[in-house]
Amino acid sequence: MTYKSGPHFLQIPGPSHVPGRILHAIGQPTIDHRGPEFQKLANEVLAKVKPVFKTECPVVIFPSSGTGAWEAALVNTMSPGDRVLMFETGQFSTLWSELATRVGLKPEVIPGDWRHGVDAAAIEERLKADKAHEIKGVCVVHNETSTGVTSNIQAVRKAIDAAKHPALLLVDSISGLGSADYRHDEWGADVTISGSQKGLMLPPGLSFNAVGPKALKASETATTNRSYWDWQHQIGMNRDGWFPYTPATNLLYGLKEACDMIMEEGLENVFARHERWAEATRRAVKTWGLEVLCQNADEYSPVLTAVLMPEGHDADKYREVVLDKFDMSLGSGLGKVKGKVFRIGHLGYFNDLMLMGTLSGVEMGLAVAGVPHNKGGAQAAMDYLTGNA
């Protein structure tokens, strides 16, 4: 039998569910991107996206995945051969450092164990040792999607300042923005990188660079070749409501709607509900007798929870069982934790009943797959949610 009744449960940590309001907005007729109607849309979107980043700085919007925004951040601020300091928190920090190499930079990676966030003290120590200021940028991931670990960005900024070092702070908040507390201006980020398909509740296809004044100044003298990714051209045309190339018009309709939805709810309320779902999920995991990959309670991600499988059990085979029996997709382990963890997404357009369906599916899957566990995890989550409604 190939037909499966009911909706597929997409519980990966992004792409996340797209609400009907946004789908309806995206479904509007495409308009002339050189006409006055588009100019009005662009001006609205460019203004509405800034509060989501908690910034007064320009936010550049690219038709691309988050990887494109990584590249844009580096090629606009760095010159060939520049050194950038990166901290290994998981698969996405690793991929970013590989990209830096491919665009002609020299990344230096502080190793991590994939179970903790960025060690700000280690960054400060390394920068203090860089007497010649050869390091031009510090690149960190705010919410590491592969591990469920959130790093303290404010502490990283303080470490750079304590070292009295001029390096720029570049932050990947692709999976954090719109789900976890993030403050571009207050935390002193020079570039914040994000994408459309996580907390912003859009399909994949848009990426963002929030550009602080130091980064914008650096882009005036950086010599890495760039054309499509050039901030100066983009920001110049954005001032009048235009883009330098064909924009993703219908996704911009969706972005406008997403920003409206987030602000209608209130950012602090958005953050609070994500924290609540994450706590309920961790209580379920603890009751099952399993282990959360993140080891520091202060760094638990509100966006997703990565769960370690018991020794001798393959996470991908377990995920196959859940998909086959219950039509639910869980996130796979990536890189060093492939086959060792599965990831539960609880972000974006989501509610308590969706979380309870997810956790019930996880628990049923553990039983069907023969994974050793204690019963009652879903009940523990339910008790927490009802007690903290």
SVG drawing of the C-alpha trace seen along z (x, -y; Angstrom):
<svg xmlns="http://www.w3.org/2000/svg" viewBox="-6 -56 58 61">
<polyline fill="none" stroke="black" stroke-width="0.4" points="0.0,0.0 1.5,-3.3 -1.3,-5.6 -1.0,-7.0 -3.9,-8.8 -3.3,-12.1 -0.5,-14.7 3.2,-13.8 4.9,-14.9 7.9,-17.0 9.8,-17.3 13.2,-18.1 14.9,-21.3 14.2,-23.0 12.9,-23.5 10.0,-24.0 6.3,-24.1 5.0,-26.9 1.7,-28.5 -1.3,-29.0 -1.0,-32.8 2.5,-32.7 1.5,-30.2 -1.4,-32.4 0.9,-35.5 3.5,-33.6 0.7,-32.5 -0.1,-36.1 0.5,-36.9 4.1,-37.8 4.5,-41.5 6.9,-43.7 10.1,-43.9 10.8,-47.3 7.4,-48.8 6.0,-50.9 4.1,-48.0 7.3,-46.1 9.1,-49.2 6.4,-49.5 6.8,-45.8 10.6,-46.0 10.6,-49.1 8.1,-47.4 10.0,-44.1 13.4,-45.8 11.9,-47.8 10.0,-44.9 12.9,-42.4 15.1,-44.7 13.2,-44.2 13.5,-40.4 17.3,-40.8 16.9,-43.5 18.9,-45.9 18.8,-49.4 21.5,-48.3 20.9,-47.3 19.7,-43.8 20.7,-42.5 18.4,-39.8 19.8,-37.3 17.9,-34.7 20.0,-31.8 20.4,-29.2 22.1,-30.1 25.4,-28.9 25.2,-31.8 24.9,-34.2 28.0,-32.6 29.9,-33.3 28.5,-36.9 29.6,-37.7 33.2,-36.5 33.8,-37.9 32.4,-41.3 34.6,-41.7 37.8,-39.8 40.7,-39.8 42.5,-36.8 44.8,-35.2 43.1,-36.8 43.0,-34.7 39.6,-34.0 39.2,-32.4 36.4,-29.8 35.2,-27.6 34.1,-24.1 30.6,-23.5 29.3,-21.0 28.7,-20.2 27.7,-23.7 30.7,-25.5 32.8,-22.9 31.2,-23.5 31.6,-27.3 35.3,-26.9 35.6,-24.7 33.8,-27.4 36.3,-30.0 39.1,-27.9 37.4,-27.7 37.1,-31.4 40.8,-32.0 40.8,-32.6 42.9,-30.9 40.6,-29.6 42.0,-28.7 39.6,-26.4 39.5,-26.0 38.4,-22.4 35.3,-21.5 33.6,-18.3 30.2,-19.0 28.5,-18.9 29.2,-22.4 29.0,-25.9 31.7,-28.4 34.3,-28.9 34.6,-32.6 37.7,-32.4 39.5,-30.4 38.7,-33.0 40.0,-35.8 43.2,-33.9 43.9,-33.3 43.2,-36.9 45.5,-38.2 48.2,-36.1 47.6,-37.6 49.8,-40.7 50.0,-41.6 46.2,-41.4 46.5,-39.0 43.1,-37.5 40.5,-39.7 37.3,-37.9 35.8,-35.7 33.1,-33.3 30.8,-31.5 27.5,-29.7 24.7,-30.9 22.5,-27.9 24.3,-24.8 21.6,-22.8 23.6,-19.6 23.9,-19.3 21.2,-21.3 23.7,-23.7 23.2,-27.4 26.3,-29.6 26.5,-32.8 27.2,-35.5 27.4,-38.3 30.2,-36.5 32.1,-36.2 31.7,-39.9 33.1,-40.7 36.0,-38.3 37.0,-40.2 36.7,-43.5 38.7,-42.3 41.5,-41.2 41.4,-44.7 41.3,-43.1 39.9,-44.7 38.5,-41.4 35.0,-41.5 32.4,-39.2 30.5,-37.2 27.6,-35.1 25.5,-32.4 22.0,-32.5 20.4,-30.6 18.4,-28.3 18.3,-30.7 16.7,-33.8 13.0,-34.0 13.1,-31.1 15.9,-31.8 16.7,-35.2 19.0,-37.1 20.1,-40.8 22.4,-41.9 22.9,-45.5 23.0,-44.9 25.3,-41.9 27.7,-43.7 27.6,-41.4 29.2,-42.9 27.5,-40.5 24.6,-38.2 23.8,-35.5 20.4,-33.8 18.0,-32.0 14.3,-31.8 13.4,-28.2 13.7,-28.0 12.2,-30.4 10.9,-32.7 8.6,-29.9 9.2,-30.4 10.3,-27.8 14.0,-27.7 15.2,-30.3 16.1,-33.5 19.2,-34.3 20.2,-37.4 23.2,-39.5 22.5,-42.0 25.5,-44.4 26.9,-46.5 28.9,-49.7 32.3,-48.1 31.5,-45.4 30.2,-47.8 33.3,-49.9 35.5,-46.8 33.6,-46.0 34.9,-49.2 38.5,-47.9 38.1,-44.1 39.5,-42.8 38.0,-39.3 36.2,-39.1 32.5,-39.4 29.6,-40.4 26.3,-38.7 27.2,-38.9 28.3,-42.6 26.8,-44.5 27.6,-47.9 25.6,-47.5 22.7,-45.8 22.4,-48.3 22.7,-51.2 19.7,-50.0 17.8,-48.9 17.7,-52.5 15.2,-53.3 13.3,-50.0 15.1,-48.1 17.3,-45.1 20.3,-44.9 18.9,-41.6 15.7,-39.7 14.5,-39.2 12.5,-36.3 9.4,-38.4 6.9,-35.9 9.1,-34.9 9.3,-38.5 5.5,-38.5 5.9,-35.6 8.7,-37.3 6.5,-40.4 3.7,-38.1 6.2,-36.2 7.5,-39.4 3.9,-40.6 3.1,-37.3 6.2,-37.3 5.5,-40.9 1.8,-40.3 2.8,-37.5 5.7,-39.5 9.3,-38.3 9.6,-37.6 6.5,-35.4 8.0,-33.6 11.1,-32.9 9.2,-31.8 7.1,-29.2 10.2,-27.7 11.9,-27.5 8.8,-25.8 8.7,-23.2 12.4,-22.5 12.0,-21.9 9.1,-19.5 11.1,-17.6 14.1,-17.3 11.8,-15.9 10.6,-13.3 14.1,-12.3 15.2,-12.1 12.1,-9.9 13.0,-7.6 16.4,-7.1 18.1,-8.6 20.7,-11.4 20.5,-14.9 23.6,-15.6 24.1,-19.1 25.8,-18.8 25.5,-22.3 22.0,-23.3 22.8,-26.9 23.4,-26.1 20.3,-24.0 18.8,-25.0 15.1,-26.1 15.0,-25.2 15.7,-21.5 16.8,-18.6 19.5,-16.2 19.1,-12.8 21.9,-10.2 21.0,-6.6 22.0,-3.8 25.2,-2.0 24.7,0.5 21.7,-1.1 21.8,-3.1 19.9,-6.4 19.3,-6.2 17.8,-2.8 15.5,-4.0 14.5,-7.0 13.7,-4.7 11.3,-2.8 9.6,-6.0 9.2,-7.2 7.9,-3.8 5.5,-3.1 4.3,-6.6 5.1,-8.8 7.2,-11.2 10.6,-12.6 13.1,-13.2 16.4,-15.0 19.5,-12.8 22.8,-12.9 25.4,-14.9 29.2,-14.6 30.8,-13.2 27.4,-12.2 25.9,-10.5 24.1,-7.4 24.6,-8.3 21.8,-10.9 18.4,-11.8 17.1,-15.4 13.7,-16.6 12.7,-19.9 10.3,-22.1 10.4,-25.4 8.5,-28.0 4.8,-27.3 4.2,-24.8 2.0,-24.2 1.6,-21.9 -0.5,-19.3 2.1,-19.0 4.8,-18.5 2.7,-15.8 2.2,-14.0 5.9,-14.2 6.9,-12.9 4.3,-10.1 5.7,-9.1 9.2,-9.1 8.2,-6.9 6.2,-4.5 9.1,-4.3 11.5,-3.4 9.2,-0.5 8.8,0.8 12.5,0.4 13.5,2.3 15.5,-0.5 15.9,-0.2 13.9,-2.9 11.6,-3.6 7.9,-4.3 6.2,-7.6 8.3,-10.2 5.4,-11.6 3.4,-11.7 6.2,-13.6 6.1,-16.2 2.3,-16.4 2.5,-16.9 4.9,-19.8 2.9,-21.4 -0.3,-21.3 1.3,-22.5 2.9,-25.4 0.1,-26.3"/>
</svg>
